Amino acid sequence: MMKTSNVYLTIFLIVGIVIVINLFSNQFFLRLDFTEDHQYTLSKATKNILKELQEPVTVRAFFSEDLPPDVSKVKRDFQEMLIEYENLSDGMVVYEFLNPNEDEETEMEAVQNGIQPVMINIREKDQMKQQKAFLGALIQLGEQKESIPFLQPGAAMEYSLSTAIKKISVTEKPAIALIQGHGEPGIFEMQQVFANLDVLYSFESLALTDTTSIPDHYRTVALVRPTDSIPLSHFQKIDEFLAKGGRLFVALNRVKGDFSTAYGTAVTTGLETWLRNKGIEVEDNFITDVNCGSVTVQQQQGYFTISRNIQFPYLPVINNFREHPITEGLEAVILQFASSIHYIGDSTKLFTPLAMTSEKSGSFRTPLYFDIQKEWTGNDFPLSHQVIAASLEGDFGGDEPTKMVVVSDGDFVVNGPRGQSQQLQPDNVSLMVNSIDWLSDDTGLIELRTKGIVYRPIDQLEDDTKTFLKLLNFLLPLVLVILYGIFRMQRNRTIRIKRLEESYV
């Protein structure tokens, strides 16, 4: 009878412990993060944002139910992240989950706040059908609102949430200026960059003149693709700005390619001379790369004209990046007629290459004729790791050290005028926006912008890594079973020896 009651007591305690653990796990949990880039560890920037909250932030998460496992994981990850946000903020972040598919009022609230449904395919009773799904959130602080329209699986979830909280909690955005007056594209010709910078900065146009200086409230200024000559007096204004600790982002065209004439020529605005005096030489050459984009050409075949895409090495695809906050998470930047960058200054400044060509690249001086039909061989790519983007830090003639970033392609972030705009490669936008973040050195969110779940299929891993993972998956369970067996054998042997002792009762 005593043994039976002990069994019941043990079962009761185990069940009770499991229930208590499940209740507490809804609010408190411990997670070990073994991912390569710490996908499930909140950054220092996020922690600082949460600690600085003066008023409660409410997160209303609009998520549909009964979604496929790969989609419903987004909801689970978002909920776990919100739990961490709530704990780190000492309750200043509160949240609730709503299912817009349950009633029209909740659905209308989601849509009115910019959270649009998406159609996803689900399998039900061996049939495929489409279901309307909501995967977004509304963040509120007082009268301020910011929505996350769609949390895509694998996207940078922490960046979306932290920047939304930062945007509605910041009282005054740092100002960033886009210099105008020398044929540069306007802000609305850089729609994607503007949309990204507008989250945390006030991105404004600034027309340089002979009589006006760059206002002190600008932390960073950007000079993108000037096409006209820049007066020396304007460079003096930039020098004065840098001397006071201001930061500068430069994206220039040193060469220009004209597809209508198939000729490439050099571009001279005075910016190249000014940069050379700072120690940065941007050559008037065309970089070519085996890893490149393509162009569409028309070819006549009999009575027909057909379009064909051909590889065009003058449009390099850059995926060779130096480890740096600016390039963190970047995978591919597509350039249009880039030039090589060299450092010719002294050791008093720190020159850091940020993006380079592949191991098989080349260089052609201007003027140049583009032979579309050229048969490229390995001999055409004798160079490697040519620098196309770099940073420079140090004393530029003032009381405070400063820094700048230079990219040798002025078009890589330009969408074009409205009605003719083109969609840019996301990493093109991230390269400039990350540069502004690093130069401004304010938010600390730069490391999160490209922090997402990266798709890494096993067939793309190196052979040594694949072999190690296969052996680990095969041998680890066997080793654990053998070790457990040895432990049980030793334990039972010890018990038998004790039972044979005379003192054993």
C-alpha positions in Angstrom: 0.0 0.0 0.0 2.9 2.3 0.9 4.6 1.7 -2.4 1.4 2.4 -4.4 0.9 5.7 -2.6 4.5 6.6 -3.3 4.0 5.9 -7.0 0.8 8.1 -7.1 2.7 10.9 -5.2 5.6 10.7 -7.7 3.2 10.9 -10.7 1.3 13.8 -9.1 4.5 15.7 -8.5 5.8 15.1 -12.0 2.5 16.3 -13.5 2.5 19.3 -11.3 6.0 20.2 -12.2 5.2 19.9 -15.9 2.2 22.1 -15.5 4.1 24.8 -13.6 7.0 24.7 -16.2 4.5 25.1 -19.0 2.8 28.0 -17.3 6.0 29.8 -16.6 7.4 29.1 -20.1 4.7 31.3 -21.6 6.3 34.3 -19.9 9.8 33.2 -19.2 12.1 31.0 -21.2 15.7 30.2 -21.7 17.0 29.9 -25.2 20.5 28.9 -26.3 21.6 30.4 -29.6 24.0 28.3 -31.6 23.3 30.0 -34.9 26.3 31.4 -36.8 25.2 35.0 -36.7 23.2 34.8 -33.4 19.7 35.0 -35.1 18.0 34.5 -31.7 20.0 36.8 -29.6 18.8 40.4 -29.1 21.4 43.0 -30.0 22.8 45.7 -27.8 21.1 48.3 -29.9 17.7 46.8 -29.2 18.4 46.6 -25.5 19.4 50.3 -25.4 16.2 51.2 -27.2 14.1 49.3 -24.7 15.9 50.8 -21.7 15.3 54.3 -23.0 11.6 54.0 -23.3 9.8 56.6 -21.2 6.2 55.5 -22.1 4.6 52.1 -22.6 4.7 50.7 -26.2 1.8 48.6 -27.3 2.3 45.9 -30.0 -0.9 44.6 -31.6 0.1 41.6 -33.7 -2.4 40.6 -36.4 -1.7 37.0 -37.3 -4.0 34.4 -38.8 -4.4 31.0 -37.4 -4.1 27.5 -38.9 -1.3 28.4 -41.2 1.3 26.0 -42.7 4.2 25.2 -40.4 6.8 27.3 -42.2 4.5 30.3 -42.0 3.1 29.8 -38.5 6.8 29.7 -37.3 6.9 33.4 -38.0 4.1 33.9 -35.4 5.9 31.8 -32.9 9.3 33.5 -33.4 7.6 36.9 -33.2 5.8 36.0 -30.0 9.0 34.7 -28.4 10.7 38.0 -29.4 8.0 40.0 -27.9 8.3 38.1 -24.6 12.0 39.1 -24.5 11.2 42.7 -25.4 8.6 42.8 -22.5 11.1 41.3 -20.0 14.0 43.6 -21.1 11.9 46.7 -21.0 10.5 46.0 -17.5 7.0 45.8 -18.9 7.2 48.9 -21.0 6.4 46.8 -24.1 3.0 45.1 -23.9 1.5 43.0 -26.7 -1.6 41.1 -27.8 -2.3 38.8 -30.7 -5.4 39.2 -32.8 -6.8 36.9 -35.5 -8.2 39.2 -38.3 -9.9 36.2 -39.9 -12.3 35.8 -37.0 -14.3 39.0 -37.4 -14.7 41.8 -39.9 -14.0 44.5 -37.3 -10.5 43.2 -36.5 -9.8 42.7 -40.2 -10.8 46.2 -41.0 -8.6 47.6 -38.2 -5.6 45.7 -39.6 -6.2 46.9 -43.2 -6.8 50.5 -42.1 -3.4 50.5 -40.3 -1.6 49.3 -43.5 -1.5 45.6 -42.7 -2.7 44.0 -45.9 -3.5 40.2 -46.2 -1.5 37.9 -48.4 -2.6 34.8 -50.2 -0.8 31.6 -49.3 -1.2 28.1 -50.5 -2.3 25.5 -48.0 -3.1 21.8 -48.4 -6.4 20.5 -47.0 -7.8 17.0 -47.6 -5.3 16.3 -50.4 -6.3 19.5 -52.2 -4.5 22.8 -52.6 -6.3 26.0 -51.9 -5.5 29.6 -51.2 -6.1 31.2 -47.8 -6.1 34.9 -46.9 -3.4 35.4 -44.2 -2.3 38.3 -42.0 1.3 38.5 -40.8 1.8 42.0 -39.5 1.8 44.2 -36.5 0.9 47.7 -35.3 3.2 49.5 -32.8 1.7 52.3 -30.8 3.1 54.9 -28.3 0.5 57.4 -27.3 -0.8 59.0 -30.5 2.2 57.7 -32.6 1.7 54.6 -34.7 4.0 52.6 -36.9 3.0 49.4 -38.8 4.9 46.4 -40.0 2.7 45.4 -42.9 4.2 42.0 -43.5 6.7 39.9 -41.5 8.2 37.7 -44.2 9.6 34.3 -43.2 13.4 34.6 -42.8 13.3 38.5 -42.8 15.1 40.7 -40.4 12.3 40.6 -37.7 14.3 42.3 -34.9 15.3 45.2 -37.2 11.6 45.8 -38.2 10.4 45.8 -34.6 13.2 47.7 -33.1 13.2 50.4 -35.8 9.5 50.8 -35.5 9.8 51.3 -31.7 12.7 53.7 -32.3 10.8 55.7 -34.9 7.8 56.4 -32.7 9.7 57.0 -29.5 12.4 59.3 -30.9 11.5 63.0 -30.3 13.8 64.5 -33.0 15.4 62.6 -35.9 19.0 63.2 -36.8 19.2 65.2 -40.1 21.0 63.8 -43.2 21.5 66.0 -46.3 21.6 65.1 -49.9 23.8 67.7 -51.7 22.2 69.3 -54.8 23.3 71.8 -57.4 25.7 69.8 -59.6 23.3 67.6 -61.6 22.8 65.1 -58.7 19.6 63.0 -58.6 17.0 64.4 -56.2 15.6 62.6 -53.2 12.6 61.2 -55.1 14.9 59.7 -57.7 16.3 57.5 -54.8 13.0 56.3 -53.5 14.3 53.0 -51.9 17.1 54.8 -50.1 14.7 57.5 -48.9 12.2 54.9 -47.6 14.9 53.2 -45.6 16.5 56.3 -44.2 13.2 58.0 -43.4 12.7 55.5 -40.6 15.3 56.9 -38.4 16.5 60.1 -40.1 15.2 63.3 -41.6 16.6 62.9 -45.2 16.6 66.4 -46.8 17.9 68.1 -49.9 20.7 70.7 -49.5 21.6 73.1 -52.3 25.2 74.2 -51.9 26.0 77.8 -52.9 29.0 80.1 -52.8 27.6 81.9 -49.8 25.9 79.2 -47.7 27.7 76.8 -45.4 26.5 73.3 -44.5 24.4 73.8 -41.3 25.8 72.3 -38.1 22.6 70.3 -37.4 23.5 67.9 -40.3 25.4 64.9 -39.0 26.2 63.4 -42.4 25.9 64.7 -45.9 25.7 62.6 -49.1 27.1 63.5 -52.5 25.7 61.1 -55.1 26.5 61.1 -58.8 27.3 64.7 -59.6 27.4 65.3 -63.4 28.4 69.0 -63.6 31.6 70.6 -62.5 31.7 71.5 -58.8 33.1 74.9 -57.9 36.1 75.1 -55.6 34.1 77.2 -53.2 31.7 74.3 -52.7 34.5 71.9 -51.9 35.6 74.5 -49.3 32.2 74.3 -47.7 32.6 70.5 -47.5 36.1 70.8 -46.0 34.7 73.2 -43.3 32.0 70.6 -42.6 34.5 67.8 -42.3 36.8 69.9 -40.1 34.0 70.2 -37.6 33.6 66.4 -37.4 30.9 66.1 -40.1 30.7 62.9 -42.0 30.5 62.4 -45.8 29.2 59.7 -48.2 30.3 59.9 -51.8 29.1 57.9 -54.8 30.6 59.1 -58.0 30.9 58.1 -61.7 34.4 58.3 -62.9 33.4 56.8 -66.2 30.2 56.8 -68.3 28.9 54.2 -70.7 26.6 55.0 -73.5 24.8 52.0 -74.9 23.4 54.0 -77.9 26.9 54.6 -79.2 28.6 51.7 -77.5 31.3 54.0 -76.2 32.7 54.6 -72.7 34.3 57.9 -71.7 35.7 59.5 -68.6 33.7 61.8 -66.3 35.4 64.9 -64.8 33.5 67.0 -62.2 36.4 68.1 -59.9 35.3 65.6 -57.2 38.0 63.1 -58.4 40.7 65.8 -57.8 39.3 66.7 -54.4 39.3 63.0 -53.4 42.8 62.6 -54.6 43.9 65.4 -52.3 42.4 63.4 -49.5 44.4 60.3 -50.5 41.7 58.4 -52.5 42.4 57.8 -56.1 39.4 56.8 -58.2 40.8 55.9 -61.6 39.0 56.6 -64.9 38.8 53.0 -65.9 36.1 50.4 -66.5 36.2 47.4 -64.1 35.2 44.1 -65.6 34.4 40.9 -63.7 33.6 37.3 -64.5 30.8 37.6 -62.0 28.6 40.1 -63.8 25.1 41.1 -64.9 23.6 40.8 -68.4 22.2 43.0 -71.1 19.6 42.4 -73.7 20.6 42.6 -77.3 18.6 42.4 -80.5 19.9 39.9 -83.1 18.6 39.4 -86.6 18.0 35.8 -87.6 16.6 35.6 -91.1 13.4 37.6 -91.2 13.1 37.7 -87.4 14.6 39.9 -84.7 15.1 38.1 -81.4 16.1 39.4 -78.0 18.9 37.6 -76.2 20.5 38.1 -72.7 24.3 38.0 -72.7 26.8 38.4 -69.9 28.2 41.9 -69.8 31.4 42.0 -67.6 31.2 45.8 -67.4 28.3 45.3 -65.0 30.1 43.6 -62.1 28.2 41.8 -59.4 30.1 42.3 -56.1 29.9 39.6 -53.5 33.3 40.0 -52.0 33.1 42.1 -48.9 35.5 43.0 -46.1 34.1 42.2 -42.6 32.8 45.6 -41.4 29.6 47.0 -39.9 28.7 48.5 -43.3 28.9 45.2 -45.2 27.5 43.0 -42.5 24.9 40.7 -44.1 25.4 41.9 -47.7 25.5 39.2 -50.3 25.4 40.9 -53.8 25.7 44.4 -55.0 25.1 45.1 -58.7 27.1 48.0 -60.2 26.9 50.0 -63.5 30.3 50.8 -64.8 32.4 51.0 -61.7 36.0 52.1 -61.4 38.9 51.0 -59.2 39.8 52.8 -56.0 43.4 53.1 -54.6 44.7 54.7 -51.4 47.6 57.1 -52.1 47.6 58.9 -48.7 49.8 58.4 -45.7 49.5 56.3 -42.6 47.9 59.0 -40.5 44.5 58.0 -41.9 42.8 54.6 -41.8 41.8 53.4 -45.3 39.5 50.3 -45.3 38.5 48.5 -48.5 34.8 47.5 -48.1 33.8 45.9 -51.4 36.0 44.2 -54.0 35.7 42.4 -57.3 36.1 38.7 -57.5 39.4 36.9 -58.1 38.9 37.1 -61.9 38.4 40.7 -62.9 39.9 43.2 -65.3 40.3 46.9 -66.1 40.1 48.9 -69.3 41.1 52.6 -69.7 38.9 55.2 -71.4 38.0 55.9 -74.1 36.5 52.5 -74.8 34.4 50.8 -77.4 32.0 48.1 -76.0 32.1 45.1 -78.2 28.9 43.3 -77.3 29.8 40.3 -79.4 33.2 39.9 -77.7 34.2 36.3 -76.8 35.6 36.7 -73.3 38.3 34.4 -72.1 40.2 33.9 -68.8 43.1 36.1 -70.1 40.7 39.1 -70.1 40.5 38.9 -66.3 44.1 39.0 -65.0 43.3 41.1 -61.8 41.6 40.3 -58.5 40.1 42.0 -55.6 39.9 45.5 -57.1 38.4 47.9 -54.6 35.1 49.6 -55.6 34.0 50.9 -52.1 36.1 52.0 -49.2 36.1 54.1 -46.0 38.6 56.7 -44.8 38.9 57.7 -41.2 41.2 60.3 -39.6 41.9 64.0 -39.3 40.9 66.0 -42.4 42.3 69.3 -41.3 40.1 70.1 -38.3 39.9 69.7 -34.6 37.9 66.5 -34.7 38.6 63.3 -36.5 36.0 62.3 -39.0 35.3 59.7 -41.7 33.9 59.2 -45.2 32.7 56.4 -47.4 33.4 56.4 -51.2 31.7 54.2 -53.8 33.0 54.3 -57.4 29.6 54.0 -59.0 27.2 56.9 -58.7 24.2 55.1 -60.2 24.0 52.1 -57.9 21.4 53.7 -55.6 19.4 55.7 -58.2 16.0 54.5 -59.1 15.5 57.2 -61.7 12.7 59.8 -62.1 9.1 58.9 -61.3 7.5 56.9 -64.1 10.8 55.6 -65.2 12.2 54.3 -62.0 13.7 50.8 -61.7 13.7 48.5 -58.7 17.2 48.2 -57.2 18.9 45.2 -55.8 18.1 45.3 -52.0 21.8 45.1 -51.1 22.5 48.2 -53.2 20.2 50.1 -51.0 21.6 48.5 -47.8 25.2 49.4 -48.8 24.3 53.2 -48.8 21.9 53.1 -45.8 24.4 51.0 -43.8 27.1 53.6 -44.7 24.9 56.4 -43.5 24.2 54.5 -40.2 27.9 53.9 -39.7 28.9 57.5 -40.5 26.2 58.9 -38.3 27.1 56.5 -35.5 23.9 57.0 -33.7 21.3 54.3 -33.8 23.4 51.1 -33.4 20.8 49.3 -35.6 23.1 48.9 -38.5 23.9 45.3 -37.5 20.2 44.4 -37.6 19.3 45.7 -41.0 20.4 42.6 -42.8 20.0 40.2 -39.9 17.7 37.5 -41.1 17.5 33.8 -41.5 19.8 33.0 -44.3 19.0 30.1 -46.6 21.9 27.8 -46.7 21.1 24.5 -48.5 23.5 21.7 -47.6 24.4 21.0 -51.2 26.0 24.5 -51.3 28.3 23.9 -48.3 31.9 23.0 -48.6 32.7 19.3 -48.9 34.6 19.2 -45.6 31.6 20.8 -43.8 29.1 18.4 -45.5 31.2 15.4 -44.4 31.5 16.7 -40.9 27.7 17.3 -40.6 26.9 13.8 -42.0 29.3 12.1 -39.6 28.0 14.1 -36.7 24.4 13.3 -37.4 25.2 9.6 -37.9 27.7 9.0 -35.1 26.5 11.4 -32.3 23.3 9.3 -31.5 25.4 6.1 -31.5 28.1 7.7 -29.2 25.4 8.9 -26.8 23.8 5.5 -26.6 27.1 3.8 -26.0 28.1 6.3 -23.3 24.7 5.8 -21.6 25.2 2.1 -21.8 28.6 2.3 -20.2 27.2 4.5 -17.5 24.4 2.0 -16.8 26.8 -0.9 -16.8 29.1 0.8 -14.4 26.2 1.9 -12.2 24.7 -1.6 -12.1 28.2 -3.1 -11.4 28.7 -0.8 -8.4 25.2 -1.7 -7.1 26.1 -5.5 -7.4 29.4 -5.0 -5.5 27.6 -3.1 -2.7 25.0 -5.9 -2.4 27.8 -8.5 -2.0 29.4 -6.6 0.9 28.7 -8.0 4.3 27.6 -4.6 5.6 24.9 -4.3 3.0 21.4 -4.5 4.5 
